[in-house]
Amino acid sequence: MPRSPSNNTLLPLLQRLAQKVGKEQAQNELRWLTEHVREELTDRATRSPIVHRKARIWRDQPAPSTEEIERDHQRLTSVQWAWLRQAVKDRTEHNKPLQYIVGDQIFGKANIVVRPPVLIPRWETEEWMIRLAELICVHSAGLKDAAQRRPLNILDACTGSGCVSLGLASELPPDTINALGVDISADAVSLALENLALNQALLNGNNVRFKQLDLMAPDAAAALVSEASELKRRSGGHGWDMLVANPPYVTPAEYDGLEPDVRDWEDRRALVPPALQDRQELSLQNTKESHGSLVQDDPRGLSFVLQLARLSRELGLTSLSGTPHADVDASVDSRLPRLVVEIGGTHQVEAVCQIMQDHGLHSTEVWKDMAGNDRVVLGYAKPK
């Protein structure tokens, strides 16, 4: 069937996208969508299980010209056109995030399947994951001999799609880590397990597991201690070495102001931490007002960070005594962070550092993202 110029042209789709995201972003998004539909609906049956497309890093890519975009329409079939028109409709009328439309996101060397309502991996998280992998490599290289090297046991809290655990495993040399990703969401754990299967060939022999666990539950620490006991049994007496997390840190007020692309699609629990439950948590409100109720919204977005700090102490991460590589030069261990937490920006730095120190971590460090924003706080145990 011949194509109709009025129906099968990209310019009207570009105009609709531009009304939502601006012309330059619309040009990029339409290019990504057309690249995706040409590949996804052309050779699905012949592709290998793991496909690494051009990295969709949603930043710093030159927008194609209008002429380049228009030339693309000549290479689309009627089925591809139908998919593309529906994709633009979902994007513009229903505010569906682009990553949910295309269904995956490159994250380091891993290819992460994404679907609602599980949190979409962000480039900021990818950036610090890669930096942490480099730091772990330096730590491993600093050990005195091969006999002292063993996989580090890493707990990945709020794992979501599993991107951090899988990203670390794919970036690191063989047998560098054992990672356990946990999340309260059954949807997230199911997706993480799917991503584990899809990326298994990329993990370099690094062990990654996922399980459902509510880290705010009263028995969370006991469950993780039990996991540590199993790790000790399998790894010669070593428990948890590090806790990493991209936790919920958006305040209720900030959440109300989020774009519908985020607010209407991604799990609120992955964005906004739970309500404050006790008077120690209520001190995070930074207010002199008295409270008649012990359950309050968290106006600073830090209740989950507080829980992570508590867990790090209960899991023995705040001390190097009796921890991994006890016979190794202490300066090597002291340079390895024990708690790594993504944050929302500079406004949370002081409070997060204080929380870590109040729960036994000796020192803290802040990493900025490449946009210049404070993005990660790392807590270190006291050197021996």
Wavefront OBJ file of the C-alpha trace (Angstrom):
o trace
v 0.000 0.000 0.000
v 1.508 3.384 -0.934
v 2.263 5.752 1.898
v 0.110 8.815 2.300
v 2.214 11.958 2.699
v -0.385 13.437 5.030
v -0.304 10.477 7.402
v 3.238 9.161 7.091
v 5.447 12.137 7.745
v 7.478 12.795 10.851
v 7.047 16.553 10.945
v 3.588 16.549 12.589
v 4.910 14.123 15.212
v 7.898 16.401 15.774
v 5.592 19.382 16.244
v 3.501 17.523 18.820
v 6.584 16.506 20.766
v 8.018 20.012 20.581
v 4.915 21.418 22.257
v 5.667 19.155 25.232
v 9.455 19.123 25.557
v 10.796 21.880 23.285
v 12.176 21.638 19.773
v 15.697 20.336 20.462
v 14.556 17.686 22.942
v 11.735 16.720 20.577
v 14.221 16.196 17.755
v 16.278 13.908 19.955
v 13.300 11.963 21.243
v 11.872 11.421 17.780
v 15.241 10.216 16.561
v 15.484 7.746 19.461
v 11.965 6.510 18.818
v 12.574 5.987 15.101
v 15.878 4.213 15.791
v 14.077 1.986 18.258
v 11.135 1.124 16.023
v 13.341 0.324 13.050
v 15.413 -2.087 15.105
v 12.725 -3.523 17.368
v 10.176 -4.293 14.676
v 12.639 -5.367 12.006
v 14.954 -8.001 13.437
v 13.399 -9.068 16.754
v 13.507 -12.742 15.737
v 17.178 -12.720 14.804
v 18.636 -10.648 17.628
v 20.715 -12.134 20.416
v 19.139 -12.079 23.916
v 21.308 -9.124 24.909
v 21.249 -6.149 22.575
v 23.329 -3.062 23.237
v 21.876 -0.301 21.179
v 23.426 3.102 20.926
v 23.552 4.276 24.497
v 20.456 6.295 25.201
v 22.121 8.723 27.559
v 19.489 11.402 27.722
v 21.949 14.273 27.612
v 24.689 15.867 25.542
v 23.581 14.511 22.176
v 23.340 16.828 19.172
v 19.801 17.071 17.870
v 19.260 15.929 14.282
v 18.112 18.473 11.745
v 14.526 18.599 10.549
v 15.703 17.342 7.174
v 17.419 14.339 8.753
v 14.295 13.510 10.704
v 12.076 13.781 7.639
v 14.332 11.469 5.633
v 13.731 8.759 8.234
v 10.088 8.379 7.248
v 11.097 6.767 3.956
v 12.478 3.753 5.849
v 9.442 2.932 8.011
v 6.867 0.254 7.262
v 3.164 0.662 7.971
v 3.526 -1.368 11.173
v 6.398 0.829 12.308
v 4.393 3.945 11.519
v 1.509 2.692 13.657
v 3.866 2.040 16.572
v 5.537 5.434 16.212
v 2.254 7.358 16.139
v 1.078 5.510 19.249
v 4.392 6.207 20.975
v 4.132 9.938 20.321
v 0.534 9.893 21.537
v 1.579 8.144 24.753
v 4.385 10.640 25.211
v 2.364 13.793 24.566
v -1.138 12.950 25.771
v -0.367 10.533 28.604
v 3.044 11.851 29.693
v 4.558 8.376 29.402
v 8.314 8.514 29.960
v 10.393 7.809 26.886
v 12.243 4.960 28.598
v 8.982 3.170 29.339
v 8.010 3.531 25.702
v 11.221 2.028 24.307
v 11.399 -0.466 27.163
v 15.036 -0.380 28.162
v 17.889 1.844 29.288
v 21.649 1.410 28.943
v 23.266 1.534 32.397
v 27.026 1.211 32.313
v 27.654 -2.014 30.422
v 24.260 -3.470 31.317
v 21.055 -3.157 29.333
v 18.222 -2.625 31.820
v 14.625 -3.439 30.935
v 12.272 -0.828 32.357
v 8.511 -0.793 32.799
v 6.079 1.036 35.031
v 5.910 1.545 37.921
v 9.531 0.592 38.656
v 11.871 3.582 38.911
v 13.706 4.415 35.680
v 17.510 4.367 36.066
v 18.914 7.904 35.962
v 22.207 9.028 34.487
v 23.198 10.495 37.876
v 22.963 7.037 39.431
v 24.850 5.466 36.540
v 27.613 8.024 36.987
v 28.261 7.302 40.669
v 27.901 3.547 40.115
v 30.768 3.647 37.613
v 32.861 5.798 39.939
v 32.234 3.377 42.797
v 33.250 0.462 40.592
v 36.528 2.251 39.877
v 37.061 2.772 43.617
v 36.439 -0.919 44.315
v 38.980 -1.811 41.636
v 41.560 0.400 43.341
v 40.749 -1.253 46.667
v 41.208 -4.730 45.199
v 44.471 -3.751 43.540
v 45.751 -2.440 46.871
v 45.578 -5.829 48.560
v 48.948 -7.386 49.250
v 48.527 -10.614 47.338
v 45.950 -12.684 45.496
v 45.316 -14.879 48.534
v 43.816 -11.915 50.383
v 41.362 -11.070 47.634
v 37.780 -12.243 47.895
v 34.473 -10.908 46.598
v 33.123 -7.967 48.562
v 29.622 -8.536 49.943
v 27.476 -5.584 48.864
v 23.898 -4.907 49.952
v 21.990 -2.876 47.351
v 19.031 -1.279 49.145
v 16.033 -0.011 47.152
v 17.334 -1.922 44.159
v 14.393 -1.173 41.846
v 15.245 -2.537 38.396
v 18.483 -3.973 39.788
v 20.540 -1.477 37.810
v 23.137 -0.692 40.490
v 23.928 -4.318 41.359
v 23.987 -5.364 37.717
v 25.922 -2.266 36.711
v 28.612 -2.898 39.323
v 28.854 -6.581 38.437
v 29.270 -5.808 34.745
v 31.866 -3.101 35.346
v 34.055 -5.059 37.759
v 36.599 -7.826 37.105
v 35.586 -11.433 37.713
v 34.735 -12.494 41.251
v 34.973 -8.994 42.718
v 31.563 -8.758 44.415
v 28.619 -10.701 45.779
v 25.610 -8.382 45.555
v 22.153 -8.735 47.056
v 19.524 -6.260 45.868
v 16.420 -5.809 48.009
v 13.238 -3.836 47.466
v 9.808 -3.547 49.069
v 8.104 -3.764 45.665
v 7.227 -7.144 44.159
v 7.127 -5.452 40.737
v 10.678 -4.196 41.226
v 12.071 -7.545 42.346
v 10.371 -9.329 39.445
v 11.892 -6.862 36.992
v 15.318 -7.087 38.649
v 15.257 -10.867 38.273
v 14.343 -10.451 34.608
v 17.269 -8.079 34.150
v 19.555 -10.522 35.940
v 18.655 -13.229 33.423
v 19.093 -10.885 30.465
v 22.494 -9.618 31.600
v 23.928 -12.803 33.100
v 26.596 -13.127 30.415
v 27.962 -9.674 31.281
v 28.484 -10.178 35.017
v 32.020 -11.592 34.852
v 31.338 -14.313 37.390
v 30.175 -11.758 39.957
v 27.237 -13.139 41.929
v 24.026 -11.075 41.994
v 20.785 -11.986 43.765
v 17.506 -10.177 44.394
v 14.812 -10.617 47.013
v 11.789 -8.738 48.328
v 12.317 -7.065 51.683
v 10.791 -4.058 53.458
v 13.787 -2.289 54.959
v 11.537 -0.174 57.191
v 9.981 -3.247 58.807
v 10.945 -4.047 62.433
v 12.500 -7.365 61.396
v 14.531 -5.987 58.476
v 17.813 -5.936 60.376
v 17.286 -9.493 61.585
v 16.652 -10.663 58.027
v 19.839 -8.998 56.818
v 21.853 -10.407 59.727
v 20.584 -13.824 58.692
v 21.731 -13.133 55.131
v 25.113 -12.091 56.546
v 25.372 -15.379 58.418
v 24.837 -17.225 55.159
v 27.486 -15.045 53.504
v 29.920 -15.860 56.298
v 29.252 -19.549 55.838
v 29.959 -19.337 52.124
v 32.827 -16.813 52.139
v 34.989 -17.883 55.024
v 33.688 -15.728 57.855
v 32.917 -12.420 56.157
v 29.594 -10.572 56.376
v 28.464 -7.351 54.726
v 31.200 -5.055 53.448
v 29.150 -2.205 52.001
v 25.601 -0.889 51.765
v 24.722 1.126 48.666
v 21.383 2.775 47.953
v 19.454 5.089 45.716
v 16.729 5.557 48.347
v 13.572 7.653 48.239
v 14.605 11.202 49.164
v 11.967 13.462 47.576
v 9.906 15.431 50.079
v 6.090 15.413 49.866
v 6.190 19.065 48.804
v 8.738 18.339 46.080
v 6.711 15.364 44.902
v 3.653 17.527 44.329
v 5.739 19.684 41.998
v 7.241 16.862 39.935
v 6.511 16.591 36.241
v 3.647 14.230 35.401
v 6.153 12.082 33.491
v 7.496 11.096 36.913
v 4.591 11.605 39.291
v 1.992 9.748 37.220
v 4.142 6.779 36.253
v 6.822 5.855 38.773
v 6.166 4.204 42.130
v 5.766 6.893 44.776
v 7.493 4.641 47.311
v 10.668 4.802 45.225
v 10.621 8.597 45.353
v 9.122 9.726 48.683
v 10.341 8.185 51.965
v 7.860 6.875 54.530
v 6.291 9.026 57.206
v 8.318 9.746 60.313
v 7.487 7.333 63.101
v 9.290 8.347 66.286
v 10.716 11.347 68.089
v 14.267 10.750 66.895
v 12.992 10.918 63.334
v 10.849 13.937 64.113
v 14.028 15.838 64.949
v 14.788 15.722 61.223
v 12.016 18.225 60.663
v 14.280 21.069 61.747
v 11.408 22.838 63.429
v 10.638 23.984 66.968
v 6.963 23.167 66.709
v 5.588 20.473 69.002
v 3.792 17.510 67.489
v 0.706 15.858 68.880
v 1.092 12.813 66.637
v 4.055 10.494 66.278
v 3.369 9.965 62.584
v 4.298 12.939 60.430
v 5.258 13.610 56.832
v 9.008 13.821 56.320
v 9.579 17.419 55.191
v 13.293 16.879 54.528
v 13.139 13.535 52.747
v 15.566 11.821 55.111
v 13.633 9.169 57.031
v 14.896 6.387 54.773
v 18.477 7.637 54.984
v 18.140 7.487 58.758
v 17.009 3.867 58.519
v 19.927 2.995 56.249
v 22.330 4.481 58.785
v 20.712 2.406 61.529
v 21.000 -0.726 59.425
v 24.636 -0.026 58.624
v 25.377 0.099 62.343
v 23.400 -3.062 63.112
v 25.144 -4.901 60.269
v 28.596 -3.989 61.592
v 29.501 -1.604 58.805
v 30.572 1.230 61.103
v 33.668 -0.578 62.371
v 36.655 -2.155 60.681
v 37.267 -4.426 63.645
v 36.689 -8.000 62.614
v 35.649 -6.940 59.146
v 37.054 -8.052 55.805
v 40.783 -8.365 55.322
v 41.597 -7.780 58.991
v 45.222 -8.657 58.288
v 45.550 -6.152 55.452
v 47.020 -2.656 55.717
v 44.290 -0.648 57.463
v 44.723 2.275 55.090
v 43.343 0.128 52.269
v 40.165 -0.783 54.142
v 39.604 2.709 55.500
v 39.470 4.097 51.980
v 36.592 1.789 51.063
v 33.193 3.345 51.890
v 30.823 1.346 54.045
v 27.628 3.289 53.272
v 26.941 4.932 49.898
v 23.714 6.919 49.563
v 22.365 8.986 46.691
v 20.759 12.271 47.769
v 18.650 15.015 46.257
v 21.221 17.799 46.352
v 23.181 20.235 48.492
v 20.223 20.952 50.762
v 20.469 17.408 52.175
v 24.241 17.112 52.531
v 24.711 18.468 56.054
v 21.886 16.438 57.552
v 22.905 13.196 55.809
v 26.527 13.571 56.917
v 25.348 14.178 60.468
v 23.077 11.127 60.381
v 25.966 8.932 59.247
v 28.282 10.236 61.935
v 25.598 9.937 64.619
v 25.303 6.245 63.758
v 28.980 5.468 64.088
v 30.567 6.228 60.745
v 33.833 8.045 61.297
v 33.936 10.349 58.281
v 31.945 11.280 55.216
v 32.625 12.364 51.661
v 30.388 14.023 49.076
v 30.498 13.309 45.351
v 29.090 15.745 42.828
v 27.478 14.666 39.589
v 28.746 15.990 36.287
v 26.121 18.723 36.388
v 27.852 20.053 39.503
v 25.162 18.981 41.981
v 25.936 17.206 45.260
v 24.657 13.697 44.511
v 26.175 11.041 46.779
v 27.276 10.878 50.408
v 29.748 8.177 51.361
v 30.374 7.086 54.952
v 33.665 5.551 56.092
v 34.608 3.527 59.149
v 37.356 4.728 61.451
v 40.845 3.569 60.428
v 42.470 1.120 62.804
l 1 2 3 4 5 6 7 8 9 10 11 12 13 14 15 16 17 18 19 20 21 22 23 24 25 26 27 28 29 30 31 32 33 34 35 36 37 38 39 40 41 42 43 44 45 46 47 48 49 50 51 52 53 54 55 56 57 58 59 60 61 62 63 64 65 66 67 68 69 70 71 72 73 74 75 76 77 78 79 80 81 82 83 84 85 86 87 88 89 90 91 92 93 94 95 96 97 98 99 100 101 102 103 104 105 106 107 108 109 110 111 112 113 114 115 116 117 118 119 120 121 122 123 124 125 126 127 128 129 130 131 132 133 134 135 136 137 138 139 140 141 142 143 144 145 146 147 148 149 150 151 152 153 154 155 156 157 158 159 160 161 162 163 164 165 166 167 168 169 170 171 172 173 174 175 176 177 178 179 180 181 182 183 184 185 186 187 188 189 190 191 192 193 194 195 196 197 198 199 200 201 202 203 204 205 206 207 208 209 210 211 212 213 214 215 216 217 218 219 220 221 222 223 224 225 226 227 228 229 230 231 232 233 234 235 236 237 238 239 240 241 242 243 244 245 246 247 248 249 250 251 252 253 254 255 256 257 258 259 260 261 262 263 264 265 266 267 268 269 270 271 272 273 274 275 276 277 278 279 280 281 282 283 284 285 286 287 288 289 290 291 292 293 294 295 296 297 298 299 300 301 302 303 304 305 306 307 308 309 310 311 312 313 314 315 316 317 318 319 320 321 322 323 324 325 326 327 328 329 330 331 332 333 334 335 336 337 338 339 340 341 342 343 344 345 346 347 348 349 350 351 352 353 354 355 356 357 358 359 360 361 362 363 364 365 366 367 368 369 370 371 372 373 374 375 376 377 378 379 380 381 382 383 384
